[in-house]
Amino acid sequence: MTKVIGIRFKPAGKTYYFEPLSESLESATHVIVETARGQEIGQVVIEEKDLPDQALVLPLKKVVRKATEADLIKVEENRQKEKDAYSRCREKIIEHGLDMKLVTVEYSFDRNKIIFYFTSEERVDFRELVKDLASIFKTRIELRQIGVRDEAKIKGGIGPCGRAFCCSTFLEDFEPVSIRMAKGQNLSLNPTKISGVCGRLMCCLRYEASAYEDARDAIPRPGDRVVTPDGDGQVTEVNMKKKTAHIKLSDSGHIREFPFEEVDLP
């Protein structure tokens, strides 16, 4: 077992484990940690605990220290610098006529690197752009192409449900979502109904998919021959929300609706 502490760098970002300090750190405390790209500032989201070694990638990076007031001021200064870098980069993208959409800009905590995140439908030759940006900002420049889902996560917004995007509020990672999940929940397959603002299938289609799959194993399906209080018949339709099945009765040919508990498989 290894003692760890969970740190997050963005509001809905992935949680990373670090070697904790000797002093106890409460949740929401800002800390300076050692990362692959140098020192960064993060926030404690999981207080110190023990985890099995096989669940970790060892050796762990260390928490250097608690963040000071000066560190937090530096973060705010970086946010302001990012706004300027965003404007300058957009100007250069237009100047070079590149087919790319700048999404956001991120300064490293120590300002040794600036990362420009962008989307594009094709590969972009941005070598000249990098040279221009390096000459302007006098630091290391990285351009990182991301997908439309990542763009939605970064920018945030309001979904069709009227709530803030799941991806920008609590989802750490994107999980696969398929059209089969929508079919299994008897949802409309109209793309405008089941697609998010990003244009991809909504992440929430996955939330209840497993419950519907488990339920289907214990209920009749369209086409099944069943026995009802009014005689035997064939299932024509199933309503998962109402927990009912429409049965075409063999004797009369009428279609009637029965609760699942009144329908038996022969």
MILOKE-304518 format. One record per atom (N, C-alpha, C): residue in three letters; atom name; x negated, y, z. Coordinates in steps of 0.001 Angstrom, whole numbers. Atoms other than C-alpha are relative to their C-alpha. Example, Ala and Ser with C-alpha at 12.3 -4.5 7.8 and 13.67 -1.06 7.14 Angstrom:
BEGIN
 filum fipa    east   north      up
   ALA    N    -890   -1190       0
   ALA   CA  -12300   -4500    7800
   ALA    C    -900    1200       0
   SER    N     820   -1190     -60
   SER   CA  -13670   -1060    7140
   SER    C     770    1090     730
END
This chain:
BEGIN
 filum fipa    east   north      up
   MET    N    -848   -1198       0
   MET   CA       0       0       0
   MET    C    -885    1251       0
   THR    N     735   -1260      80
   THR   CA   -1130    3550    -755
   THR    C     920    1149     391
   LYS    N    -783   -1184    -358
   LYS   CA      44    6807     786
   LYS    C      14     960   -1183
   VAL    N    -139    -897    1147
   VAL   CA    1385    9143   -1900
   VAL    C     933    1147     371
   ILE    N    -956   -1100    -101
   ILE   CA    3238   12400   -2284
   ILE    C     444     335   -1424
   GLY    N    -537    -243    1341
   GLY   CA    5514   13215   -5253
   GLY    C      39    1480    -323
   ILE    N      85   -1402     431
   ILE   CA    4877   16443   -7140
   ILE    C     655     158   -1362
   ARG    N    -619    -319    1287
   ARG   CA    6900   18006   -9951
   ARG    C    -476    1379    -436
   PHE    N     537   -1268     514
   PHE   CA    5632   20797  -12208
   PHE    C    1072     869    -658
   LYS    N   -1101    -737     622
   LYS   CA    8926   21769  -13852
   LYS    C    1299    -410     677
   PRO    N   -1252     282    -716
   PRO   CA   12500   21919  -12481
   PRO    C     581   -1382    -252
   ALA    N    -540    1326     312
   ALA   CA   13662   18768  -14297
   ALA    C   -1078    -871    -633
   GLY    N    1111     739     584
   GLY   CA   10236   17437  -15146
   GLY    C    -248   -1321     710
   LYS    N     359    1294    -565
   LYS   CA    8698   14064  -14392
   LYS    C    -697     188    1338
   THR    N     662     -29   -1304
   THR   CA    7548   13335  -10838
   THR    C   -1297    -796     -81
   TYR    N    1308     646      -4
   TYR   CA    3853   12501  -10466
   TYR    C    -458    -207    1442
   TYR    N     481     305   -1350
   TYR   CA    2196   10886   -7462
   TYR    C   -1463     418     162
   PHE    N    1345    -465    -321
   PHE   CA    -892   12356   -5816
   PHE    C    -402    -491    1383
   GLU    N     512     314   -1336
   GLU   CA   -3102   11604   -2850
   GLU    C     297    1178     915
   PRO    N    -416   -1124    -845
   PRO   CA   -1674   13696      13
   PRO    C   -1133     587     838
   LEU    N     911    -624    -951
   LEU   CA   -3457   16093    2327
   LEU    C     147    -688    1359
   SER    N    -112     557   -1347
   SER   CA   -4105   15155    5952
   SER    C    1194     604     739
   GLU    N   -1156    -643    -631
   GLU   CA   -1426   17669    7001
   GLU    C    1283    -371    -739
   SER    N   -1297     354     583
   SER   CA    2246   16908    6409
   SER    C     538    1156    -830
   LEU    N    -564   -1011     897
   LEU   CA    3895   18752    3518
   LEU    C    1486    -275    -188
   GLU    N   -1440     163     135
   GLU   CA    7640   19304    3455
   GLU    C     437     138   -1452
   SER    N    -566    -129    1333
   SER   CA    9807   19027     356
   SER    C     186    1467    -356
   ALA    N    -108   -1362     556
   ALA   CA    9867   22207   -1812
   ALA    C   -1240     843     264
   THR    N    1248    -730    -213
   THR   CA    6365   23231    -646
   THR    C    -788      76   -1303
   HIS    N     850    -145    1179
   HIS   CA    4203   24623   -3454
   HIS    C   -1434    -384     349
   VAL    N    1362     476    -235
   VAL   CA     782   23005   -3752
   VAL    C    -848     142   -1259
   ILE    N     965      24    1108
   ILE   CA   -2332   23167   -5901
   ILE    C    -544   -1411     -90
   VAL    N     450    1381     188
   VAL   CA   -3249   19779   -7373
   VAL    C   -1012     -76   -1140
   GLU    N     984     256    1049
   GLU   CA   -6021   18385   -9521
   GLU    C     651    -863   -1070
   THR    N    -579     764    1101
   THR   CA   -4827   17205  -12950
   THR    C   -1027    -191   -1099
   ALA    N     909     252    1116
   ALA   CA   -6370   16021  -16187
   ALA    C    -391    1280    -723
   ARG    N     324   -1250     689
   ARG   CA   -6244   19576  -17525
   ARG    C    -414    1111     975
   GLY    N     467    -974    -989
   GLY   CA   -7583   21256  -14382
   GLY    C    1001     171    1134
   GLN    N    -901    -236   -1122
   GLN   CA   -5887   22680  -11313
   GLN    C    1327     593    -480
   GLU    N   -1334    -486     326
   GLU   CA   -2126   23235  -11567
   GLU    C     792     182    1292
   ILE    N    -870    -191   -1150
   ILE   CA     581   24405   -9204
   ILE    C    1275    -800    -204
   GLY    N   -1209     810      72
   GLY   CA    3479   22089   -8436
   GLY    C     790     131    1292
   GLN    N    -875     -68   -1164
   GLN   CA    6239   21541   -5915
   GLN    C     266   -1400     527
   VAL    N    -251    1299    -625
   VAL   CA    6677   18695   -3451
   VAL    C    1482    -358    -147
   VAL    N   -1381     481     123
   VAL   CA    9818   16694   -4312
   VAL    C     198   -1320     741
   ILE    N     -50    1228    -804
   ILE   CA    8960   13441   -2484
   ILE    C   -1061     117    1084
   GLU    N     944    -127   -1103
   GLU   CA    7396   13700     947
   GLU    C    -830   -1270     143
   GLU    N     974    1080    -125
   GLU   CA    4528   11450    1989
   GLU    C     663   -1330     358
   LYS    N    -519    1345    -268
   LYS   CA    5318    7728    1857
   LYS    C    -976   -1032    -556
   ASP    N     843    1093     486
   ASP   CA    3735    4337    1124
   ASP    C     643    -652   -1215
   LEU    N    -468     707    1192
   LEU   CA    4007    2694   -2292
   LEU    C    -956   -1155    -300
   PRO    N     877    1108     391
   PRO   CA    2685    -675   -3548
   PRO    C   -1001     454   -1061
   ASP    N    1037    -396     961
   ASP   CA    -562    -336   -5491
   ASP    C     396    -298   -1436
   GLN    N    -376     376    1369
   GLN   CA     956   -2097   -8504
   GLN    C    1001     969    -614
   ALA    N    -952    -986     518
   ALA   CA    3527     699   -8823
   ALA    C    -682    1318    -347
   LEU    N     743   -1244     209
   LEU   CA     785    3327   -9209
   LEU    C   -1104    -181   -1030
   VAL    N    1178      -9     869
   VAL   CA   -1932    4268  -11666
   VAL    C   -1148     558     845
   LEU    N    1098    -384    -884
   LEU   CA   -5038    4325   -9488
   LEU    C   -1279     239    -783
   PRO    N     -94    -787   -1235
   PRO   CA   -7153    6198   -8557
   PRO    C     891    1232    -187
   LEU    N    -866   -1165      54
   LEU   CA   -4762    9029   -7715
   LEU    C    -794    1296      43
   LYS    N     556   -1337    -132
   LYS   CA   -5596   12684   -8248
   LYS    C     404     551    1372
   LYS    N    -224    -513   -1349
   LYS   CA   -5680   14776   -5085
   LYS    C     808    1292      22
   VAL    N    -561   -1318    -318
   VAL   CA   -3584   17556   -3635
   VAL    C   -1147     807     583
   VAL    N    1150    -803    -440
   VAL   CA   -6179   20296   -3227
   VAL    C     336     794    1261
   ARG    N    -377    -842   -1139
   ARG   CA   -4315   22614    -852
   ARG    C    1432     508    -206
   LYS    N   -1285    -682     114
   LYS   CA   -1063   24377     -97
   LYS    C    -201    1282    -794
   ALA    N      94   -1236     778
   ALA   CA    -363   27266   -2457
   ALA    C     119    1209     929
   THR    N     -36   -1231    -781
   THR   CA    -963   30735   -1059
   THR    C     907    1028    -686
   GLU    N    -790   -1079     591
   GLU   CA     936   33952   -1668
   GLU    C    -668     505   -1271
   ALA    N     752    -447    1179
   ALA   CA   -1811   34945   -4099
   ALA    C     216    -955   -1177
   ASP    N    -246     991    1058
   ASP   CA   -1253   31704   -6038
   ASP    C    1363     227    -652
   LEU    N   -1352    -216     523
   LEU   CA    2464   32411   -6386
   LEU    C      74    1279    -824
   ILE    N      65   -1245     779
   ILE   CA    1716   35956   -7575
   ILE    C    -653    -273   -1354
   LYS    N     703     354    1239
   LYS   CA    -669   34484  -10153
   LYS    C     941    -723    -961
   VAL    N    -969     721     830
   VAL   CA    2117   32178  -11392
   VAL    C     930     988    -685
   GLU    N    -884   -1020     570
   GLU   CA    4396   35195  -11904
   GLU    C    -723     792   -1079
   GLU    N     790    -709    1016
   GLU   CA    1619   36990  -13779
   GLU    C    -122    -850   -1260
   ASN    N      79     909    1151
   ASN   CA    1234   33923  -15988
   ASN    C    1306       0    -794
   ARG    N   -1300     -30     682
   ARG   CA    4991   33999  -16756
   ARG    C     100    1239    -890
   GLN    N     -30   -1230     797
   GLN   CA    4620   37604  -17941
   GLN    C    -932    -104   -1203
   LYS    N     944     174    1098
   LYS   CA    1580   36721  -20044
   LYS    C     563    -931   -1072
   GLU    N    -597     934     947
   GLU   CA    3535   33874  -21627
   GLU    C     970     708    -940
   LYS    N    -926    -754     846
   LYS   CA    6155   36330  -22892
   LYS    C    -749     749   -1100
   ASP    N     812    -712     998
   ASP   CA    3474   38389  -24628
   ASP    C    -582    -978   -1021
   ALA    N     578    1008     897
   ALA   CA    1816   35252  -26038
   ALA    C    1053    -535    -968
   TYR    N   -1094     479     847
   TYR   CA    5191   34102  -27382
   TYR    C     222     963   -1166
   SER    N    -223   -1013    1047
   SER   CA    5701   37373  -29286
   SER    C   -1137      24   -1003
   ARG    N    1160     -60     906
   ARG   CA    2171   37410  -30683
   ARG    C     -55   -1234    -895
   CYS    N      42    1235     791
   CYS   CA    2400   33795  -31807
   CYS    C    1076      16   -1086
   ARG    N   -1069     -65    1001
   ARG   CA    5739   34355  -33580
   ARG    C    -413     901   -1160
   GLU    N     477    -895    1056
   GLU   CA    4192   37263  -35478
   GLU    C    -966    -716    -929
   LYS    N    1003     712     799
   LYS   CA    1323   35057  -36602
   LYS    C     624   -1130    -822
   ILE    N    -685    1067     746
   ILE   CA    3659   32211  -37625
   ILE    C     632     577   -1259
   ILE    N    -622    -669    1152
   ILE   CA    5557   34612  -39880
   ILE    C   -1076     442    -988
   GLU    N    1098    -488     856
   GLU   CA    2301   36080  -41192
   GLU    C    -583   -1122    -850
   HIS    N     571    1140     733
   HIS   CA    1038   32617  -42182
   HIS    C    1060    -764    -795
   GLY    N   -1072     664     745
   GLY   CA    4437   31570  -43571
   GLY    C     169   -1455     350
   LEU    N     -94    1398    -433
   LEU   CA    4549   28390  -41507
   LEU    C    1443    -389     295
   ASP    N   -1357     517    -217
   ASP   CA    7716   26272  -41391
   ASP    C      50    -665    1377
   MET    N     -31     510   -1363
   MET   CA    7835   25908  -37618
   MET    C     765     972     891
   LYS    N    -781    -817    -931
   LYS   CA   10005   27159  -34753
   LYS    C    -663     -43    1369
   LEU    N     640     -72   -1308
   LEU   CA    8231   28336  -31619
   LEU    C    1070    -113    1088
   VAL    N    -992     239   -1054
   VAL   CA   10075   27076  -28525
   VAL    C    -384     709    1294
   THR    N     446    -637   -1241
   THR   CA    8030   28204  -25536
   THR    C   -1516       0      69
   VAL    N    1445    -107    -197
   VAL   CA    4551   29068  -24316
   VAL    C    -297    -255    1467
   GLU    N     338     355   -1384
   GLU   CA    2823   27758  -21207
   GLU    C   -1485     252     255
   TYR    N    1374    -218    -456
   TYR   CA    -316   29077  -19514
   TYR    C    -333   -1051    1049
   SER    N     448     830   -1117
   SER   CA   -2321   26667  -17375
   SER    C    -197     910    1208
   PHE    N      81    -815   -1213
   PHE   CA   -2561   27818  -13759
   PHE    C   -1274     837      31
   ASP    N    1279    -726     -34
   ASP   CA   -6223   28777  -14119
   ASP    C    -235     843   -1251
   ARG    N      47    -806    1233
   ARG   CA   -5540   30437  -17520
   ARG    C   -1124    -416    -946
   ASN    N    1037     498     903
   ASN   CA   -8168   28295  -19225
   ASN    C     575    -574   -1277
   LYS    N    -624     615    1164
   LYS   CA   -5617   27043  -21733
   LYS    C    1410     558    -176
   ILE    N   -1374    -392     309
   ILE   CA   -2414   28158  -23475
   ILE    C     571   -1061    -929
   ILE    N    -662    1009     826
   ILE   CA      -6   25581  -24881
   ILE    C    1220     628    -662
   PHE    N   -1130    -511     780
   PHE   CA    2417   26612  -27636
   PHE    C     823   -1200    -466
   TYR    N    -881    1099     372
   TYR   CA    5371   24230  -28035
   TYR    C     879     430   -1177
   PHE    N    -797    -351    1175
   PHE   CA    7148   24167  -31395
   PHE    C     709   -1216    -566
   THR    N    -697    1066     719
   THR   CA    9571   22148  -33482
   THR    C    -162     239   -1492
   SER    N      81     -85    1452
   SER   CA    9360   21402  -37179
   SER    C     472   -1325    -580
   GLU    N    -496    1219     635
   GLU   CA   10951   18917  -39551
   GLU    C   -1103    -736    -758
   GLU    N    1101     655     710
   GLU   CA    7591   18117  -41116
   GLU    C   -1325     351     677
   ARG    N    1334    -299    -540
   ARG   CA    3882   18136  -40359
   ARG    C    -411    1413    -410
   VAL    N     396   -1381     255
   VAL   CA    2393   21613  -40117
   VAL    C   -1514     128     115
   ASP    N    1436    -282     -52
   ASP   CA   -1155   22651  -40938
   ASP    C    -177    1346     712
   PHE    N      73   -1245    -776
   PHE   CA   -1679   25185  -38154
   PHE    C   -1435     359     401
   ARG    N    1395    -264    -356
   ARG   CA   -5484   25308  -38135
   ARG    C    -343    1484     -28
   GLU    N     284   -1440      75
   GLU   CA   -5648   28925  -39252
   GLU    C     740     758    1103
   LEU    N    -766    -623   -1088
   LEU   CA   -2967   29845  -36728
   LEU    C    -752    -139    1315
   VAL    N     757     230   -1235
   VAL   CA   -5035   28305  -33921
   VAL    C   -1204     935      65
   LYS    N    1160    -909      29
   LYS   CA   -8071   30318  -35008
   LYS    C     411    1418     356
   ASP    N    -477   -1362    -284
   ASP   CA   -6060   33541  -34937
   ASP    C     356     164    1472
   LEU    N    -416     -80   -1398
   LEU   CA   -4590   32785  -31516
   LEU    C   -1200     -38     943
   ALA    N    1205      83    -836
   ALA   CA   -7998   31860  -30089
   ALA    C    -741    1329       9
   SER    N     691   -1297      67
   SER   CA   -9454   35167  -31300
   SER    C     763    1077     760
   ILE    N    -811    -988    -723
   ILE   CA   -6561   37078  -29709
   ILE    C    -101    -210    1508
   PHE    N    -105     263   -1441
   PHE   CA   -6413   35365  -26311
   PHE    C   -1312    -435     646
   LYS    N    1324     333    -532
   LYS   CA  -10071   34295  -25936
   LYS    C      32   -1165     986
   THR    N     -79    1179    -856
   THR   CA   -9197   30942  -24388
   THR    C     369   -1205    -850
   ARG    N    -351    1213     744
   ARG   CA   -8426   27345  -25378
   ARG    C    1468      46    -407
   ILE    N   -1365     -24     562
   ILE   CA   -5339   26996  -27580
   ILE    C     412   -1411    -383
   GLU    N    -546    1286     416
   GLU   CA   -3159   23932  -28015
   GLU    C    1403     218    -556
   LEU    N   -1338     -21     577
   LEU   CA    -153   23646  -30348
   LEU    C     564   -1409      88
   ARG    N    -578    1317    -243
   ARG   CA    2169   20798  -29431
   ARG    C    1387     -77    -623
   GLN    N   -1292     175     660
   GLN   CA    5018   19615  -31657
   GLN    C     909    -867     869
   ILE    N    -943     722    -834
   ILE   CA    8104   18477  -29739
   ILE    C    1283    -276    -788
   GLY    N   -1253     328     658
   GLY   CA   11520   17042  -30639
   GLY    C    1126     922     429
   VAL    N   -1139    -875    -301
   VAL   CA   14939   18682  -30555
   VAL    C     547    -246    1398
   ARG    N    -440     276   -1365
   ARG   CA   15808   16938  -27289
   ARG    C    -896     724    1007
   ASP    N     932    -713    -878
   ASP   CA   12687   18360  -25675
   ASP    C     292    1501     -22
   GLU    N    -331   -1418     117
   GLU   CA   13665   21790  -26981
   GLU    C    1215     331     878
   ALA    N   -1190    -233    -817
   ALA   CA   17091   21510  -25322
   ALA    C    -344     -51    1483
   LYS    N     416     137   -1399
   LYS   CA   15456   20404  -22062
   LYS    C    -730    1253     482
   ILE    N     769   -1185    -363
   ILE   CA   13115   23397  -22081
   ILE    C     882    1244      77
   LYS    N    -807   -1223      72
   LYS   CA   15645   26047  -23085
   LYS    C    1232     -41     902
   GLY    N   -1202     107    -811
   GLY   CA   18653   24701  -21187
   GLY    C    1217     563    -720
   GLY    N   -1237    -501     591
   GLY   CA   22245   25715  -21828
   GLY    C    1204    -705     609
   ILE    N   -1245     590    -473
   ILE   CA   25856   24657  -21334
   ILE    C     500   -1019   -1022
   GLY    N    -468    1072     872
   GLY   CA   27113   21365  -22752
   GLY    C    1489      72    -255
   PRO    N   -1446      28     308
   PRO   CA   30578   20520  -24163
   PRO    C     862    -203    1247
   CYS    N    -748     248   -1239
   CYS   CA   31612   19485  -20623
   CYS    C     146    1258     844
   GLY    N     -54   -1232    -773
   GLY   CA   31096   23034  -19379
   GLY    C   -1036      91    1096
   ARG    N    1057       6   -1010
   ARG   CA   28147   22100  -17163
   ARG    C   -1358     181    -659
   ALA    N    1356    -148     524
   ALA   CA   24433   22789  -17539
   ALA    C    -504   -1340    -528
   PHE    N     528    1227     596
   PHE   CA   22537   20271  -19681
   PHE    C    -559    -936    1069
   CYS    N     569     998    -909
   CYS   CA   21720   17059  -17819
   CYS    C   -1529      -4    -100
   CYS    N    1442     102     223
   CYS   CA   18253   17044  -19379
   CYS    C    -779    1137     643
   SER    N     703   -1142    -565
   SER   CA   17389   20493  -18018
   SER    C     273     197    1486
   THR    N    -309    -144   -1421
   THR   CA   18800   19951  -14524
   THR    C    -472   -1171     857
   PHE    N     405    1112    -872
   PHE   CA   18074   16419  -13294
   PHE    C    -619   -1198    -719
   LEU    N     584    1149     703
   LEU   CA   17012   13957  -16019
   LEU    C   -1505     191    -179
   GLU    N    1453    -113     128
   GLU   CA   13270   13348  -15767
   GLU    C    -466    -475   -1371
   ASP    N     397     570    1288
   ASP   CA   13007   11233  -18914
   ASP    C    1232    -235    -864
   PHE    N   -1078     338     932
   PHE   CA   15095   10634  -22017
   PHE    C      54   -1514    -155
   GLU    N    -187    1430     198
   GLU   CA   16531    7126  -22236
   GLU    C     758    -222   -1303
   PRO    N    -669     266    1280
   PRO   CA   17758    5482  -25459
   PRO    C    1521      53     129
   VAL    N   -1458     -71      63
   VAL   CA   21375    6250  -26365
   VAL    C     409    -469   -1400
   SER    N    -401     548    1302
   SER   CA   23165    4347  -29138
   SER    C    1482     222    -258
   ILE    N   -1405    -141     393
   ILE   CA   26431    4635  -31055
   ILE    C     822   -1155     567
   ARG    N    -691    1157    -590
   ARG   CA   27282    1202  -29625
   ARG    C     571     359    1371
   MET    N    -486    -413   -1321
   MET   CA   27647    2830  -26200
   MET    C    1296     779    -115
   ALA    N   -1237    -758     224
   ALA   CA   30289    5201  -27576
   ALA    C    1132    -947    -399
   LYS    N   -1019     973     417
   LYS   CA   32137    2321  -29258
   LYS    C     504    -807    1182
   GLY    N    -370     815   -1150
   GLY   CA   32085     287  -26053
   GLY    C     898     716     982
   GLN    N    -840    -791    -907
   GLN   CA   33848    3128  -24212
   GLN    C    1248     533    -701
   ASN    N   -1163    -407     797
   ASN   CA   36507    3552  -26918
   ASN    C      42    1505    -234
   LEU    N      75   -1438     247
   LEU   CA   35309    7086  -27603
   LEU    C     103     282   -1493
   SER    N     -45    -413    1398
   SER   CA   35892    8977  -30816
   SER    C   -1417       8    -562
   LEU    N    1332      44     611
   LEU   CA   32987    8417  -33190
   LEU    C    -266    1236    -860
   ASN    N     215   -1283     673
   ASN   CA   33331   11949  -34534
   ASN    C   -1302     607     533
   PRO    N    1291    -534    -467
   PRO   CA   29735   13328  -34403
   PRO    C     122    1260     838
   THR    N    -142   -1242    -757
   THR   CA   30971   16679  -33094
   THR    C     481    -261    1423
   LYS    N    -520     329   -1330
   LYS   CA   32554   14898  -30106
   LYS    C   -1028    -694     882
   ILE    N     931     795    -800
   ILE   CA   29668   12683  -29035
   ILE    C   -1449     469    -125
   SER    N    1351    -545     144
   SER   CA   26652   14827  -29982
   SER    C    -177    1219     891
   GLY    N     310   -1149    -831
   GLY   CA   24959   17331  -27726
   GLY    C    -397    1192    -850
   VAL    N     433   -1209     707
   VAL   CA   23775   20818  -28615
   VAL    C   -1258    -269    -813
   CYS    N    1236     339     707
   CYS   CA   20484   19241  -29687
   CYS    C     266    -726   -1309
   GLY    N    -332     729    1218
   GLY   CA   22335   17325  -32418
   GLY    C    -148   -1500     131
   ARG    N     136    1435    -256
   ARG   CA   21543   13924  -30903
   ARG    C    1162    -477     868
   LEU    N   -1055     561    -853
   LEU   CA   23932   11569  -29106
   LEU    C    -190     490    1435
   MET    N      79    -543   -1352
   MET   CA   24765   12937  -25655
   MET    C    -563   -1028     986
   CYS    N     623     879    -989
   CYS   CA   22696   11497  -22810
   CYS    C    1040    -647     906
   CYS    N    -999     507    -940
   CYS   CA   25841   11046  -20699
   CYS    C     752   -1218    -536
   LEU    N    -638    1208     535
   LEU   CA   27100    8304  -23049
   LEU    C    -555   -1242     697
   ARG    N     651    1141    -634
   ARG   CA   24702    6055  -21173
   ARG    C     498    -245    1433
   TYR    N    -313      89   -1427
   TYR   CA   26006    6767  -17664
   TYR    C     972   -1119     346
   GLU    N   -1023     995    -324
   GLU   CA   29086    4523  -17766
   GLU    C     -37   -1215    -924
   ALA    N      42    1093     980
   ALA   CA   28036    2197  -20573
   ALA    C    -113   -1365     668
   SER    N     191    1294    -655
   SER   CA   26883    -588  -18235
   SER    C    1263    -437     732
   ALA    N   -1242     336    -703
   ALA   CA   30116    -392  -16208
   ALA    C    1038    -538    -980
   TYR    N    -940     479    1022
   TYR   CA   32166    -809  -19398
   TYR    C    -401   -1388    -488
   GLU    N     467    1310     455
   GLU   CA   29986   -3740  -20474
   GLU    C     354   -1080    1010
   ASP    N    -337     980   -1043
   ASP   CA   30480   -5489  -17130
   ASP    C    1501    -262      22
   ALA    N   -1456     139     -41
   ALA   CA   34220   -4816  -17236
   ALA    C     512    -848   -1163
   ARG    N    -473     734    1181
   ARG   CA   34580   -6228  -20747
   ARG    C    -167   -1503     154
   ASP    N     202    1438    -204
   ASP   CA   33247   -9590  -19558
   ASP    C    1151    -636     770
   ALA    N   -1063     542    -848
   ALA   CA   36249   -9938  -17238
   ALA    C    1399     326    -502
   ILE    N   -1320    -389     521
   ILE   CA   39059   -8642  -19441
   ILE    C     185    -560   -1406
   PRO    N    -244     483    1372
   PRO   CA   40753   -9751  -22674
   PRO    C    -495    1002   -1029
   ARG    N     471    -857    1085
   ARG   CA   39489   -8393  -25970
   ARG    C     991     -97   -1172
   PRO    N    -884      62    1175
   PRO   CA   41374   -7523  -29162
   PRO    C    -220   -1297    -783
   GLY    N      76    1265     735
   GLY   CA   42174  -10758  -30996
   GLY    C     148   -1219     883
   ASP    N    -116    1138    -919
   ASP   CA   42240  -12963  -27869
   ASP    C    1456    -451     136
   ARG    N   -1308     552    -329
   ARG   CA   45199  -15286  -27299
   ARG    C     135      -5    1521
   VAL    N    -175    -139   -1444
   VAL   CA   46610  -14634  -23823
   VAL    C    1412    -428     411
   VAL    N   -1304     328    -576
   VAL   CA   49514  -15518  -21506
   VAL    C     429    1166     876
   THR    N    -544   -1120    -765
   THR   CA   51732  -12779  -20051
   THR    C    1283    -453     711
   PRO    N   -1287     354    -640
   PRO   CA   54853  -12764  -17795
   PRO    C    1121    -177   -1008
   ASP    N   -1039     104    1027
   ASP   CA   56886  -12465  -21039
   ASP    C    -327   -1041   -1059
   GLY    N     385    1011     963
   GLY   CA   55181  -15347  -22816
   GLY    C   -1390     233    -554
   ASP    N    1347    -149     561
   ASP   CA   52021  -15870  -24818
   ASP    C       9     969   -1169
   GLY    N     127    -959    1082
   GLY   CA   50689  -13494  -27427
   GLY    C   -1456     268    -328
   GLN    N    1355    -336     437
   GLN   CA   47669  -11857  -28997
   GLN    C    -294    1461     336
   VAL    N     407   -1354    -368
   VAL   CA   45761   -8800  -27765
   VAL    C    -237     826   -1266
   THR    N     201    -892    1145
   THR   CA   45954   -5911  -30255
   THR    C    -854    1214     347
   GLU    N     733   -1204    -411
   GLU   CA   44406   -3112  -28209
   GLU    C    -257     -58    1501
   VAL    N     347     -42   -1428
   VAL   CA   42671   -2563  -24855
   VAL    C    -266    1443     391
   ASN    N     229   -1354    -523
   ASN   CA   42776     671  -22839
   ASN    C    -771    -124    1313
   MET    N     844     167   -1183
   MET   CA   39850     651  -20401
   MET    C     368     990    1093
   LYS    N    -311   -1013   -1012
   LYS   CA   40886    3882  -18659
   LYS    C    1263    -349     773
   LYS    N   -1262     362    -657
   LYS   CA   44447    2715  -17941
   LYS    C     -37   -1435     534
   LYS    N     138    1399    -389
   LYS   CA   43261    -880  -17434
   LYS    C    1229    -809    -443
   THR    N   -1136     719     573
   THR   CA   45965   -2182  -19723
   THR    C    -375    -583   -1358
   ALA    N     200     616    1316
   ALA   CA   46201   -4350  -22827
   ALA    C    1334     -27    -740
   HIS    N   -1192      93     842
   HIS   CA   48676   -4163  -25707
   HIS    C      33   -1414    -593
   ILE    N    -131    1396     425
   ILE   CA   49951   -7658  -26487
   ILE    C    1141    -141   -1006
   LYS    N   -1046     342     965
   LYS   CA   51871   -8786  -29579
   LYS    C     541   -1362     386
   LEU    N    -601    1239    -491
   LEU   CA   54250  -11395  -28193
   LEU    C     352    -952   -1146
   SER    N    -205    1000    1060
   SER   CA   54509  -14606  -30213
   SER    C    1478    -210    -324
   ASP    N   -1421     300     214
   ASP   CA   58261  -15159  -29731
   ASP    C     736    1116    -725
   SER    N    -766   -1122     552
   SER   CA   59597  -11692  -30540
   SER    C    -759     824   -1029
   GLY    N     808    -835     895
   GLY   CA   56693  -10094  -32409
   GLY    C    -133    1430     494
   HIS    N     101   -1342    -571
   HIS   CA   57093   -7021  -30193
   HIS    C   -1365     195     670
   ILE    N    1259    -335    -684
   ILE   CA   54035   -5242  -28854
   ILE    C     329     689    1319
   ARG    N    -229    -564   -1312
   ARG   CA   54109   -4550  -25124
   ARG    C   -1319     222     729
   GLU    N    1206    -344    -764
   GLU   CA   51629   -3050  -22687
   GLU    C      62    -666    1375
   PHE    N      64     698   -1281
   PHE   CA   50549   -5109  -19663
   PHE    C   -1273     404     759
   PRO    N    1213    -214    -812
   PRO   CA   48150   -4368  -16770
   PRO    C    -918   -1223    -119
   PHE    N     943    1111     137
   PHE   CA   44986   -6501  -16894
   PHE    C     346   -1150     935
   GLU    N    -244    1072    -962
   GLU   CA   46029   -8407  -13765
   GLU    C    1166    -901    -383
   GLU    N   -1138     817     448
   GLU   CA   49157   -9677  -15548
   GLU    C    -320    -782   -1282
   VAL    N     400     673    1244
   VAL   CA   47212  -11003  -18532
   VAL    C   -1003   -1095     336
   ASP    N     885    1137    -276
   ASP   CA   45595  -14445  -18348
   ASP    C    -464    -610   -1311
   LEU    N     530     738    1139
   LEU   CA   43328  -16168  -20817
   LEU    C     373   -1460     189
   PRO    N    -432    1412    -140
   PRO   CA   44618  -19698  -21530
   PRO    C   -1195    -919     234
END
